[in-house]
Amino acid sequence: SAVISQKPSRDICQRGTSLTIQCQVDSQVTMMFWYRQQPGQSLTLIATANQGSEATYESGFVIDKFPISRPNLTFSTLTVSNMSPEDSSIYLCSVEDLGRANYGYTFGSGTRLTVV
Amino acid sequence: AQSVTQLDSQVPVFEEAPVELRCNYSSSVSVYLFWYVQYPNQGLQLLLKYLSGSTLVESINGFEAEFNKSQTSFHLRKPSVHISDTAEYFCAVSATTSGTYKYIFGTGTRLKVLA
């Protein structure tokens, strides 16, 4: 299975500022996914990031608020812009393992964001 | 559209007792089904999955889940739980619509194993 390094693991930020979360994969992957897990809730897909094209955002998420970069097949960043306390969540990146034996999604350990 | 329902938000159970975490899904197409576990302050880990073939799938730590197509369920079971099984468990469905795979998570079930 792919191994994902995600950082920072946690941060406390002031409202109105921005935070960029990095996700590094140890193998080349076509698609990378960004999820949000709000306190006490399940995971919600924010966007899908393909290398060489703009990210595809899910309903309720926009590029101005969550700009994503995907400069190569092993790396992606998610920025949470102009933060408010409602953005306090765990943010996770994920990749799809397409090998038959390993098929599933591998997740980074997450970034626990608190906005004050 | 696909959806996943985990009816139990929390399940307390005593150590060495059996447990079942329920998961029902809805989909008009064939699906892949997954259970993920999230230990406190950690990321998600794949616990087990159903892709095809045998409807009963097992994990290395004693959990099993059975795909029941007629009841559209994929309940997770363990005959004897340990304190270390305390975690959040998420059921997920992956299905393709219009050539694009969508991965939908349930709301999670918090399993608390009591001594």
gemmi code that builds the backbone of each chain (N, CA, C; Angstrom):
import gemmi

chains = {
    "A": [
        ("SER", (0.829, -1.196, 0.000), (0.000, 0.000, 0.000), (0.870, 1.256, 0.000)),
        ("ALA", (0.299, 2.335, -0.552), (1.006, 3.601, -0.543), (1.176, 4.107, 0.878)),
        ("VAL", (2.248, 4.862, 1.081), (2.481, 5.485, 2.384), (2.368, 6.995, 2.189)),
        ("ILE", (1.586, 7.635, 3.041), (1.334, 9.065, 2.909), (1.894, 9.797, 4.115)),
        ("SER", (2.631, 10.846, 3.848), (3.103, 11.738, 4.908), (2.337, 13.041, 4.797)),
        ("GLN", (1.688, 13.412, 5.862), (0.879, 14.620, 5.852), (1.363, 15.533, 6.972)),
        ("LYS", (1.505, 16.826, 6.644), (1.914, 17.766, 7.669), (1.342, 19.143, 7.398)),
        ("PRO", (1.128, 19.948, 8.438), (1.417, 19.631, 9.827), (0.403, 18.644, 10.399)),
        ("SER", (0.738, 18.029, 11.510), (-0.193, 17.104, 12.127), (-1.293, 17.862, 12.870)),
        ("ARG", (-0.971, 19.030, 13.348), (-1.959, 19.863, 14.015), (-1.484, 21.302, 13.996)),
        ("ASP", (-2.438, 22.219, 14.111), (-2.084, 23.630, 14.179), (-3.241, 24.399, 14.807)),
        ("ILE", (-2.880, 25.472, 15.449), (-3.869, 26.407, 15.990), (-3.646, 27.728, 15.274)),
        ("CYS", (-4.674, 28.227, 14.633), (-4.513, 29.406, 13.776), (-5.501, 30.486, 14.168)),
        ("GLN", (-5.118, 31.709, 13.867), (-5.993, 32.846, 14.106), (-6.996, 32.969, 12.968)),
        ("ARG", (-8.188, 33.400, 13.294), (-9.185, 33.609, 12.243), (-8.689, 34.643, 11.259)),
        ("GLY", (-9.052, 34.464, 10.006), (-8.641, 35.380, 8.951), (-7.329, 35.003, 8.278)),
        ("THR", (-6.580, 34.074, 8.872), (-5.324, 33.645, 8.266), (-5.562, 32.413, 7.399)),
        ("SER", (-4.509, 31.933, 6.775), (-4.592, 30.755, 5.906), (-3.571, 29.716, 6.350)),
        ("LEU", (-3.890, 28.464, 6.102), (-2.983, 27.364, 6.427), (-2.873, 26.452, 5.219)),
        ("THR", (-1.657, 26.073, 4.876), (-1.434, 25.129, 3.785), (-1.005, 23.794, 4.345)),
        ("ILE", (-1.724, 22.757, 3.946), (-1.463, 21.390, 4.388), (-0.793, 20.635, 3.245)),
        ("GLN", (0.257, 19.910, 3.568), (1.015, 19.195, 2.542), (0.787, 17.690, 2.656)),
        ("CYS", (0.778, 17.047, 1.519), (0.582, 15.604, 1.466), (1.582, 15.013, 0.481)),
        ("GLN", (2.445, 14.135, 0.965), (3.491, 13.507, 0.152), (3.237, 12.006, 0.119)),
        ("VAL", (3.235, 11.427, -1.077), (3.001, 9.992, -1.240), (4.297, 9.346, -1.703)),
        ("ASP", (4.525, 8.109, -1.283), (5.788, 7.453, -1.623), (5.754, 6.773, -2.984)),
        ("SER", (4.674, 6.930, -3.726), (4.581, 6.377, -5.065), (3.748, 7.324, -5.926)),
        ("GLN", (3.838, 7.164, -7.230), (3.089, 8.040, -8.123), (1.618, 7.611, -8.171)),
        ("VAL", (0.751, 8.549, -8.015), (-0.683, 8.264, -8.043), (-1.367, 9.272, -8.945)),
        ("THR", (-2.388, 8.829, -9.628), (-3.097, 9.723, -10.535), (-3.954, 10.717, -9.773)),
        ("MET", (-4.765, 10.204, -8.861), (-5.689, 11.076, -8.146), (-5.358, 11.115, -6.662)),
        ("MET", (-5.470, 12.294, -6.115), (-5.377, 12.458, -4.671), (-6.656, 13.143, -4.212)),
        ("PHE", (-7.077, 12.794, -3.026), (-8.355, 13.278, -2.515), (-8.127, 14.035, -1.209)),
        ("TRP", (-8.899, 15.066, -1.006), (-8.865, 15.810, 0.247), (-10.224, 15.712, 0.933)),
        ("TYR", (-10.187, 15.336, 2.219), (-11.401, 15.174, 3.005), (-11.378, 16.105, 4.215)),
        ("ARG", (-12.557, 16.398, 4.715), (-12.699, 17.120, 5.962), (-13.513, 16.271, 6.921)),
        ("GLN", (-13.072, 16.211, 8.157), (-13.811, 15.490, 9.182), (-14.082, 16.470, 10.310)),
        ("GLN", (-15.288, 16.998, 10.339), (-15.643, 17.937, 11.386), (-15.882, 17.193, 12.692)),
        ("PRO", (-15.753, 17.897, 13.811), (-15.859, 17.225, 15.117), (-17.106, 16.373, 15.235)),
        ("GLY", (-16.908, 15.119, 15.573), (-18.027, 14.212, 15.790), (-18.747, 13.777, 14.540)),
        ("GLN", (-18.182, 14.070, 13.370), (-18.867, 13.728, 12.129), (-18.007, 12.840, 11.250)),
        ("SER", (-18.576, 12.427, 10.147), (-17.869, 11.550, 9.232), (-17.019, 12.370, 8.269)),
        ("LEU", (-16.410, 11.680, 7.347), (-15.556, 12.339, 6.372), (-16.388, 12.873, 5.215)),
        ("THR", (-16.054, 14.057, 4.782), (-16.695, 14.671, 3.633), (-15.624, 14.992, 2.602)),
        ("LEU", (-15.858, 14.562, 1.384), (-14.895, 14.823, 0.321), (-14.940, 16.294, -0.057)),
        ("ILE", (-13.775, 16.945, -0.034), (-13.681, 18.349, -0.438), (-13.459, 18.426, -1.942)),
        ("ALA", (-12.429, 17.708, -2.409), (-12.077, 17.804, -3.821), (-11.179, 16.645, -4.221)),
        ("THR", (-11.118, 16.437, -5.514), (-10.231, 15.445, -6.116), (-9.180, 16.195, -6.915)),
        ("ALA", (-7.925, 15.872, -6.696), (-6.823, 16.585, -7.342), (-6.115, 15.668, -8.318)),
        ("ASN", (-6.186, 15.990, -9.593), (-5.459, 15.280, -10.638), (-4.239, 16.091, -11.035)),
        ("GLN", (-3.154, 15.412, -11.304), (-1.953, 16.126, -11.722), (-2.165, 16.690, -13.116)),
        ("GLY", (-1.841, 17.937, -13.283), (-1.927, 18.565, -14.587), (-3.259, 19.179, -14.931)),
        ("SER", (-4.192, 19.137, -14.014), (-5.486, 19.776, -14.266), (-6.001, 20.384, -12.979)),
        ("GLU", (-7.011, 21.214, -13.098), (-7.578, 21.824, -11.904), (-8.331, 20.797, -11.068)),
        ("ALA", (-8.340, 21.018, -9.792), (-9.047, 20.107, -8.900), (-10.548, 20.173, -9.151)),
        ("THR", (-11.205, 19.081, -8.880), (-12.664, 18.998, -8.988), (-13.256, 19.072, -7.595)),
        ("TYR", (-14.079, 20.090, -7.356), (-14.625, 20.330, -6.031), (-16.023, 19.753, -5.890)),
        ("GLU", (-16.300, 19.269, -4.702), (-17.635, 18.759, -4.392), (-18.565, 19.924, -4.038)),
        ("SER", (-19.830, 19.621, -4.077), (-20.821, 20.637, -3.753), (-20.570, 21.196, -2.355)),
        ("GLY", (-20.589, 22.488, -2.258), (-20.373, 23.146, -0.976), (-18.939, 23.588, -0.736)),
        ("PHE", (-18.041, 23.228, -1.623), (-16.630, 23.609, -1.491), (-16.207, 24.368, -2.747)),
        ("VAL", (-15.451, 25.452, -2.556), (-15.040, 26.276, -3.692), (-13.547, 26.503, -3.669)),
        ("ILE", (-13.016, 26.777, -4.845), (-11.575, 26.918, -5.002), (-11.034, 28.111, -4.237)),
        ("ASP", (-11.780, 29.172, -4.133), (-11.291, 30.357, -3.429), (-11.052, 30.074, -1.961)),
        ("LYS", (-11.852, 29.196, -1.395), (-11.751, 28.880, 0.031), (-10.731, 27.758, 0.265)),
        ("PHE", (-10.673, 26.811, -0.669), (-9.804, 25.633, -0.508), (-8.954, 25.418, -1.763)),
        ("PRO", (-8.063, 26.337, -2.077), (-7.215, 26.128, -3.255), (-6.316, 24.914, -3.071)),
        ("ILE", (-6.155, 24.171, -4.159), (-5.387, 22.926, -4.147), (-4.324, 23.014, -5.223)),
        ("SER", (-3.137, 22.538, -4.887), (-2.085, 22.409, -5.895), (-1.749, 20.937, -6.074)),
        ("ARG", (-1.330, 20.579, -7.274), (-0.926, 19.201, -7.562), (0.203, 19.282, -8.586)),
        ("PRO", (1.392, 19.669, -8.137), (2.486, 19.925, -9.076), (3.079, 18.670, -9.702)),
        ("ASN", (2.934, 17.513, -9.044), (3.463, 16.270, -9.608), (2.647, 15.097, -9.090)),
        ("LEU", (3.064, 13.889, -9.449), (2.251, 12.708, -9.148), (2.426, 12.197, -7.722)),
        ("THR", (3.262, 12.861, -6.925), (3.475, 12.378, -5.556), (3.153, 13.419, -4.484)),
        ("PHE", (2.678, 14.560, -4.884), (2.549, 15.653, -3.910), (1.315, 16.495, -4.192)),
        ("SER", (0.698, 16.987, -3.106), (-0.423, 17.897, -3.238), (-0.501, 18.772, -1.986)),
        ("THR", (-1.054, 19.955, -2.150), (-1.322, 20.804, -0.998), (-2.768, 21.268, -1.029)),
        ("LEU", (-3.303, 21.451, 0.158), (-4.631, 22.044, 0.355), (-4.451, 23.257, 1.245)),
        ("THR", (-4.967, 24.394, 0.810), (-4.926, 25.599, 1.629), (-6.319, 25.907, 2.146)),
        ("VAL", (-6.410, 26.159, 3.429), (-7.670, 26.613, 4.021), (-7.526, 28.122, 4.190)),
        ("SER", (-8.299, 28.877, 3.416), (-8.103, 30.317, 3.325), (-9.074, 31.078, 4.206)),
        ("ASN", (-8.607, 32.253, 4.660), (-9.468, 33.162, 5.423), (-10.271, 32.383, 6.473)),
        ("MET", (-9.556, 31.732, 7.350), (-10.170, 30.766, 8.257), (-11.092, 31.407, 9.284)),
        ("SER", (-12.108, 30.662, 9.643), (-13.023, 31.005, 10.723), (-13.124, 29.803, 11.650)),
        ("PRO", (-13.663, 29.984, 12.844), (-13.778, 28.834, 13.766), (-14.530, 27.653, 13.170)),
        ("GLU", (-15.418, 27.904, 12.215), (-16.166, 26.806, 11.587), (-15.266, 25.900, 10.758)),
        ("ASP", (-14.067, 26.369, 10.440), (-13.125, 25.545, 9.681), (-12.344, 24.587, 10.575)),
        ("SER", (-12.545, 24.659, 11.863), (-11.870, 23.738, 12.775), (-12.321, 22.319, 12.479)),
        ("SER", (-11.390, 21.505, 12.036), (-11.701, 20.146, 11.591), (-10.405, 19.361, 11.509)),
        ("ILE", (-10.554, 18.097, 11.181), (-9.410, 17.306, 10.750), (-9.461, 17.237, 9.229)),
        ("TYR", (-8.344, 17.537, 8.607), (-8.261, 17.479, 7.150), (-7.354, 16.305, 6.785)),
        ("LEU", (-7.829, 15.474, 5.868), (-7.071, 14.277, 5.490), (-6.895, 14.213, 3.981)),
        ("CYS", (-5.730, 13.791, 3.574), (-5.539, 13.476, 2.168), (-5.580, 11.960, 2.006)),
        ("SER", (-5.883, 11.550, 0.817), (-6.086, 10.136, 0.551), (-5.709, 9.823, -0.885)),
        ("VAL", (-5.253, 8.598, -1.100), (-4.999, 8.116, -2.456), (-5.655, 6.760, -2.603)),
        ("GLU", (-5.881, 6.397, -3.836), (-6.534, 5.131, -4.125), (-5.475, 4.091, -4.479)),
        ("ASP", (-5.507, 2.973, -3.780), (-4.638, 1.849, -4.120), (-5.375, 0.974, -5.109)),
        ("LEU", (-4.855, 0.874, -6.309), (-5.581, 0.172, -7.361), (-5.186, -1.281, -7.510)),
        ("GLY", (-4.170, -1.701, -6.772), (-3.799, -3.096, -6.837), (-4.925, -3.954, -6.309)),
        ("ARG", (-5.171, -5.077, -6.957), (-6.312, -5.903, -6.584), (-6.251, -6.317, -5.130)),
        ("ALA", (-5.058, -6.729, -4.700), (-4.935, -7.197, -3.324), (-5.054, -6.061, -2.334)),
        ("ASN", (-4.626, -4.911, -2.735), (-4.593, -3.783, -1.806), (-5.732, -2.805, -2.011)),
        ("TYR", (-6.656, -3.115, -2.921), (-7.597, -2.084, -3.326), (-8.298, -1.463, -2.141)),
        ("GLY", (-8.300, -0.189, -2.153), (-8.932, 0.591, -1.091), (-8.311, 1.963, -1.104)),
        ("TYR", (-8.616, 2.726, -0.128), (-8.059, 4.063, -0.028), (-7.123, 4.130, 1.173)),
        ("THR", (-5.976, 4.733, 0.959), (-5.028, 4.954, 2.036), (-5.115, 6.413, 2.444)),
        ("PHE", (-5.114, 6.644, 3.739), (-5.267, 7.992, 4.251), (-4.007, 8.459, 4.967)),
        ("GLY", (-3.740, 9.750, 4.859), (-2.739, 10.348, 5.705), (-3.239, 10.382, 7.144)),
        ("SER", (-2.352, 10.717, 8.055), (-2.720, 10.706, 9.474), (-3.557, 11.913, 9.864)),
        ("GLY", (-3.708, 12.861, 8.943), (-4.607, 13.977, 9.200), (-3.923, 15.199, 9.780)),
        ("THR", (-4.555, 16.332, 9.562), (-4.130, 17.609, 10.142), (-5.276, 18.120, 10.997)),
        ("ARG", (-5.029, 18.211, 12.278), (-6.068, 18.682, 13.216), (-5.945, 20.197, 13.327)),
        ("LEU", (-6.905, 20.887, 12.748), (-6.866, 22.348, 12.702), (-7.857, 22.934, 13.689)),
        ("THR", (-7.351, 23.856, 14.509), (-8.214, 24.613, 15.420), (-8.069, 26.085, 15.074)),
        ("VAL", (-9.186, 26.738, 14.825), (-9.179, 28.169, 14.491), (-9.761, 28.937, 15.670)),
        ("VAL", (-8.984, 29.906, 16.132), (-9.425, 30.663, 17.319), (-9.654, 32.121, 16.978)),
    ],
    "B": [
        ("ALA", (-28.196, 7.861, -6.417), (-27.027, 8.240, -5.626), (-26.802, 7.216, -4.518)),
        ("GLN", (-25.542, 7.111, -4.129), (-25.202, 6.161, -3.072), (-25.342, 6.836, -1.721)),
        ("SER", (-25.607, 6.017, -0.719), (-25.599, 6.514, 0.650), (-25.231, 5.380, 1.586)),
        ("VAL", (-24.751, 5.739, 2.741), (-24.351, 4.758, 3.748), (-24.962, 5.173, 5.077)),
        ("THR", (-25.548, 4.226, 5.765), (-26.177, 4.501, 7.052), (-25.575, 3.628, 8.129)),
        ("GLN", (-25.048, 4.268, 9.136), (-24.607, 3.555, 10.331), (-25.553, 3.985, 11.438)),
        ("LEU", (-26.418, 3.088, 11.828), (-27.507, 3.449, 12.721), (-27.041, 3.761, 14.136)),
        ("ASP", (-25.939, 3.158, 14.542), (-25.491, 3.307, 15.925), (-24.336, 4.293, 15.982)),
        ("SER", (-24.529, 5.400, 16.671), (-23.431, 6.360, 16.784), (-22.422, 5.924, 17.841)),
        ("GLN", (-22.922, 5.234, 18.871), (-22.028, 4.741, 19.917), (-22.462, 3.344, 20.338)),
        ("VAL", (-21.483, 2.493, 20.576), (-21.767, 1.136, 21.043), (-20.829, 0.829, 22.196)),
        ("PRO", (-21.349, 0.815, 23.419), (-20.527, 0.367, 24.547), (-20.686, -1.138, 24.724)),
        ("VAL", (-19.594, -1.808, 25.007), (-19.640, -3.267, 25.178), (-18.539, -3.662, 26.140)),
        ("PHE", (-18.804, -4.685, 26.937), (-17.800, -5.152, 27.881), (-16.750, -6.005, 27.162)),
        ("GLU", (-15.561, -5.980, 27.718), (-14.455, -6.762, 27.150), (-14.838, -8.237, 27.095)),
        ("GLU", (-14.433, -8.880, 26.018), (-14.670, -10.295, 25.715), (-16.110, -10.583, 25.287)),
        ("ALA", (-16.940, -9.580, 25.218), (-18.299, -9.766, 24.704), (-18.292, -9.623, 23.186)),
        ("PRO", (-19.300, -10.185, 22.509), (-19.386, -9.999, 21.056), (-19.956, -8.627, 20.721)),
        ("VAL", (-19.691, -8.184, 19.499), (-20.207, -6.899, 19.068), (-20.574, -6.960, 17.585)),
        ("GLU", (-21.590, -6.204, 17.228), (-21.950, -6.029, 15.820), (-22.177, -4.547, 15.569)),
        ("LEU", (-21.485, -4.019, 14.586), (-21.670, -2.628, 14.158), (-22.389, -2.667, 12.826)),
        ("ARG", (-23.511, -1.991, 12.763), (-24.379, -2.117, 11.604), (-24.075, -1.089, 10.523)),
        ("CYS", (-24.185, -1.535, 9.296), (-23.981, -0.668, 8.140), (-24.956, -1.083, 7.046)),
        ("ASN", (-25.739, -0.150, 6.587), (-26.614, -0.374, 5.436), (-26.287, 0.649, 4.364)),
        ("TYR", (-26.453, 0.249, 3.142), (-26.131, 1.154, 2.048), (-27.265, 1.148, 1.030)),
        ("SER", (-27.261, 2.158, 0.201), (-28.191, 2.176, -0.920), (-27.409, 2.569, -2.159)),
        ("SER", (-27.669, 1.837, -3.231), (-26.984, 2.119, -4.486), (-27.727, 1.413, -5.605)),
        ("SER", (-27.760, 2.033, -6.751), (-28.407, 1.424, -7.907), (-27.409, 0.674, -8.780)),
        ("VAL", (-26.153, 0.706, -8.384), (-25.121, 0.017, -9.149), (-24.322, -0.871, -8.211)),
        ("SER", (-23.460, -1.673, -8.816), (-22.622, -2.545, -7.997), (-21.671, -1.706, -7.158)),
        ("VAL", (-21.378, -2.203, -5.980), (-20.562, -1.424, -5.058), (-19.406, -2.245, -4.519)),
        ("TYR", (-18.418, -1.540, -4.062), (-17.391, -2.099, -3.199), (-17.682, -1.581, -1.798)),
        ("LEU", (-17.427, -2.391, -0.801), (-17.761, -2.023, 0.566), (-16.534, -2.134, 1.455)),
        ("PHE", (-16.414, -1.218, 2.395), (-15.228, -1.134, 3.224), (-15.615, -0.817, 4.679)),
        ("TRP", (-14.757, -1.268, 5.562), (-14.784, -0.787, 6.939), (-13.406, -0.199, 7.246)),
        ("TYR", (-13.433, 1.014, 7.814), (-12.221, 1.663, 8.251), (-12.290, 1.843, 9.768)),
        ("VAL", (-11.111, 1.863, 10.391), (-11.029, 2.094, 11.823), (-10.150, 3.317, 12.062)),
        ("GLN", (-10.580, 4.115, 13.018), (-9.810, 5.308, 13.383), (-9.584, 5.273, 14.888)),
        ("TYR", (-8.357, 4.962, 15.286), (-8.024, 4.974, 16.708), (-7.845, 6.419, 17.171)),
        ("PRO", (-7.974, 6.669, 18.452), (-7.897, 8.046, 18.947), (-6.657, 8.771, 18.453)),
        ("ASN", (-6.868, 9.941, 17.901), (-5.799, 10.823, 17.426), (-4.957, 10.211, 16.301)),
        ("GLN", (-5.538, 9.327, 15.556), (-4.841, 8.734, 14.423), (-5.673, 8.866, 13.154)),
        ("GLY", (-5.044, 8.537, 12.024), (-5.760, 8.563, 10.760), (-6.579, 7.304, 10.557)),
        ("LEU", (-7.221, 7.203, 9.414), (-8.049, 6.042, 9.100), (-7.199, 4.900, 8.571)),
        ("GLN", (-7.566, 3.710, 8.988), (-6.900, 2.514, 8.491), (-7.946, 1.575, 7.917)),
        ("LEU", (-7.630, 0.984, 6.787), (-8.546, 0.027, 6.188), (-8.580, -1.234, 7.042)),
        ("LEU", (-9.763, -1.637, 7.448), (-9.935, -2.819, 8.291), (-10.229, -4.048, 7.429)),
        ("LEU", (-11.202, -3.942, 6.561), (-11.500, -5.014, 5.626), (-12.357, -4.466, 4.494)),
        ("LYS", (-12.529, -5.288, 3.457), (-13.255, -4.813, 2.289), (-13.916, -5.986, 1.585)),
        ("TYR", (-14.994, -5.670, 0.883), (-15.633, -6.625, -0.007), (-15.580, -6.050, -1.423)),
        ("LEU", (-14.950, -6.806, -2.321), (-14.902, -6.400, -3.727), (-15.754, -7.325, -4.570)),
        ("SER", (-15.565, -8.620, -4.351), (-16.335, -9.628, -5.071), (-16.029, -10.971, -4.431)),
        ("GLY", (-16.689, -12.025, -4.908), (-16.390, -13.351, -4.404), (-17.114, -13.647, -3.104)),
        ("SER", (-16.415, -14.280, -2.179), (-17.019, -14.678, -0.910), (-17.625, -13.479, -0.200)),
        ("THR", (-18.837, -13.653, 0.276), (-19.526, -12.522, 0.915), (-19.059, -12.299, 2.351)),
        ("LEU", (-18.313, -13.238, 2.892), (-17.790, -13.091, 4.250), (-16.315, -12.734, 4.151)),
        ("VAL", (-15.960, -11.590, 4.698), (-14.570, -11.145, 4.657), (-14.067, -10.965, 6.075)),
        ("GLU", (-12.783, -11.189, 6.246), (-12.209, -11.151, 7.587), (-10.997, -10.232, 7.613)),
        ("SER", (-10.728, -9.690, 8.800), (-9.511, -8.912, 9.000), (-8.552, -9.725, 9.855)),
        ("ILE", (-7.320, -9.233, 9.956), (-6.310, -9.994, 10.685), (-6.502, -9.910, 12.193)),
        ("ASN", (-7.298, -8.966, 12.675), (-7.463, -8.826, 14.128), (-8.818, -9.338, 14.612)),
        ("GLY", (-9.417, -10.269, 13.883), (-10.591, -10.966, 14.387), (-11.935, -10.388, 13.978)),
        ("PHE", (-11.956, -9.255, 13.302), (-13.221, -8.723, 12.806), (-13.623, -9.438, 11.512)),
        ("GLU", (-14.915, -9.495, 11.267), (-15.423, -10.012, 10.014), (-16.658, -9.220, 9.624)),
        ("ALA", (-16.948, -9.212, 8.342), (-18.144, -8.530, 7.849), (-18.738, -9.377, 6.736)),
        ("GLU", (-20.038, -9.370, 6.638), (-20.712, -10.148, 5.613), (-21.542, -9.242, 4.717)),
        ("PHE", (-21.299, -9.367, 3.438), (-22.056, -8.618, 2.439), (-23.367, -9.338, 2.198)),
        ("ASN", (-24.462, -8.649, 2.442), (-25.783, -9.207, 2.215), (-26.497, -8.325, 1.189)),
        ("LYS", (-26.519, -8.804, -0.045), (-27.052, -7.975, -1.125), (-28.551, -7.750, -0.972)),
        ("SER", (-29.276, -8.761, -0.546), (-30.727, -8.622, -0.438), (-31.120, -7.624, 0.640)),
        ("GLN", (-30.319, -7.549, 1.692), (-30.599, -6.598, 2.764), (-29.755, -5.330, 2.652)),
        ("THR", (-28.965, -5.256, 1.610), (-28.042, -4.121, 1.382), (-27.326, -3.752, 2.671)),
        ("SER", (-26.687, -4.761, 3.261), (-25.995, -4.535, 4.522), (-24.571, -5.058, 4.452)),
        ("PHE", (-23.754, -4.545, 5.345), (-22.354, -4.974, 5.461), (-21.964, -4.787, 6.920)),
        ("HIS", (-22.593, -5.540, 7.792), (-22.379, -5.391, 9.228), (-21.026, -5.951, 9.648)),
        ("LEU", (-20.418, -5.290, 10.598), (-19.104, -5.676, 11.118), (-19.304, -6.394, 12.452)),
        ("ARG", (-18.608, -7.523, 12.618), (-18.788, -8.307, 13.844), (-17.452, -8.755, 14.390)),
        ("LYS", (-17.451, -8.953, 15.696), (-16.297, -9.580, 16.339), (-16.824, -10.394, 17.502)),
        ("PRO", (-16.431, -11.661, 17.617), (-17.010, -12.521, 18.660), (-16.558, -12.173, 20.072)),
        ("SER", (-15.382, -11.524, 20.199), (-14.862, -11.218, 21.527), (-13.962, -9.984, 21.417)),
        ("VAL", (-14.401, -8.881, 21.966), (-13.659, -7.631, 21.792), (-12.641, -7.430, 22.905)),
        ("HIS", (-11.627, -6.609, 22.588), (-10.595, -6.250, 23.545), (-10.640, -4.751, 23.784)),
        ("ILE", (-10.042, -4.351, 24.880), (-9.966, -2.924, 25.194), (-9.355, -2.166, 24.022)),
        ("SER", (-8.380, -2.752, 23.378), (-7.667, -2.087, 22.285), (-8.530, -1.887, 21.045)),
        ("ASP", (-9.712, -2.479, 21.013), (-10.623, -2.273, 19.872), (-11.399, -0.968, 20.001)),
        ("THR", (-11.245, -0.281, 21.112), (-11.922, 1.001, 21.286), (-11.463, 1.970, 20.207)),
        ("ALA", (-12.390, 2.426, 19.393), (-12.060, 3.272, 18.241), (-13.355, 3.695, 17.566)),
        ("GLU", (-13.201, 4.528, 16.537), (-14.325, 4.895, 15.682), (-14.254, 4.034, 14.434)),
        ("TYR", (-15.394, 3.490, 14.042), (-15.435, 2.615, 12.877), (-16.334, 3.237, 11.824)),
        ("PHE", (-15.807, 3.314, 10.604), (-16.540, 3.919, 9.503), (-16.783, 2.888, 8.411)),
        ("CYS", (-18.011, 2.817, 7.979), (-18.369, 2.012, 6.822), (-18.322, 2.910, 5.586)),
        ("ALA", (-17.869, 2.386, 4.477), (-17.764, 3.198, 3.261), (-18.170, 2.381, 2.048)),
        ("VAL", (-18.698, 3.080, 1.076), (-19.142, 2.477, -0.182), (-18.426, 3.165, -1.324)),
        ("SER", (-17.964, 2.387, -2.259), (-17.371, 2.932, -3.475), (-18.170, 2.410, -4.654)),
        ("ALA", (-18.687, 3.315, -5.445), (-19.483, 2.915, -6.602), (-19.184, 3.856, -7.747)),
        ("THR", (-19.326, 3.346, -8.941), (-19.029, 4.177, -10.085), (-20.318, 4.666, -10.742)),
        ("THR", (-20.360, 5.934, -10.995), (-21.481, 6.508, -11.728), (-20.905, 7.378, -12.831)),
        ("SER", (-21.341, 7.148, -14.024), (-20.846, 7.905, -15.174), (-19.330, 7.802, -15.293)),
        ("GLY", (-18.791, 6.652, -14.937), (-17.366, 6.428, -15.085), (-16.516, 7.003, -13.975)),
        ("THR", (-17.124, 7.649, -12.985), (-16.364, 8.239, -11.892), (-16.682, 7.515, -10.596)),
        ("TYR", (-15.635, 7.079, -9.887), (-15.849, 6.433, -8.604), (-16.109, 7.485, -7.537)),
        ("LYS", (-17.104, 7.208, -6.720), (-17.407, 8.041, -5.564), (-17.251, 7.197, -4.323)),
        ("TYR", (-16.672, 7.790, -3.320), (-16.389, 7.081, -2.087), (-17.186, 7.775, -1.005)),
        ("ILE", (-18.183, 7.092, -0.461), (-19.094, 7.698, 0.501), (-18.898, 7.037, 1.858)),
        ("PHE", (-18.752, 7.843, 2.901), (-18.564, 7.328, 4.242), (-19.850, 7.428, 5.044)),
        ("GLY", (-20.034, 6.450, 5.936), (-21.083, 6.574, 6.924), (-20.652, 7.548, 8.015)),
        ("THR", (-21.550, 7.814, 8.936), (-21.284, 8.802, 9.978), (-20.431, 8.255, 11.117)),
        ("GLY", (-20.139, 6.964, 11.084), (-19.240, 6.403, 12.078), (-19.947, 5.837, 13.283)),
        ("THR", (-19.348, 4.826, 13.869), (-19.823, 4.237, 15.122), (-18.659, 4.198, 16.091)),
        ("ARG", (-18.882, 4.808, 17.246), (-17.820, 4.832, 18.254), (-17.975, 3.601, 19.136)),
        ("LEU", (-17.025, 2.687, 19.015), (-17.026, 1.479, 19.844), (-16.207, 1.732, 21.101)),
        ("LYS", (-16.836, 1.563, 22.248), (-16.120, 1.722, 23.520), (-16.171, 0.399, 24.252)),
        ("VAL", (-15.014, -0.180, 24.458), (-14.917, -1.454, 25.149), (-14.609, -1.175, 26.612)),
        ("LEU", (-15.448, -1.719, 27.465), (-15.356, -1.481, 28.897), (-14.716, -2.664, 29.610)),
        ("ALA", (-13.898, -2.353, 30.607), (-13.222, -3.420, 31.372), (-14.184, -4.100, 32.331)),
    ],
}
model = gemmi.Model(1)
for chain_id, residues in chains.items():
    chain = gemmi.Chain(chain_id)
    for i, (resn, *xyz) in enumerate(residues, 1):
        res = gemmi.Residue()
        res.name, res.seqid = resn, gemmi.SeqId(i, " ")
        for name, pos in zip(("N", "CA", "C"), xyz):
            atom = gemmi.Atom()
            atom.name, atom.element = name, gemmi.Element(name[0])
            atom.pos, atom.b_iso = gemmi.Position(*pos), 0.0
            res.add_atom(atom)
        chain.add_residue(res)
    model.add_chain(chain)
structure = gemmi.Structure()
structure.add_model(model)
structure.setup_entities()
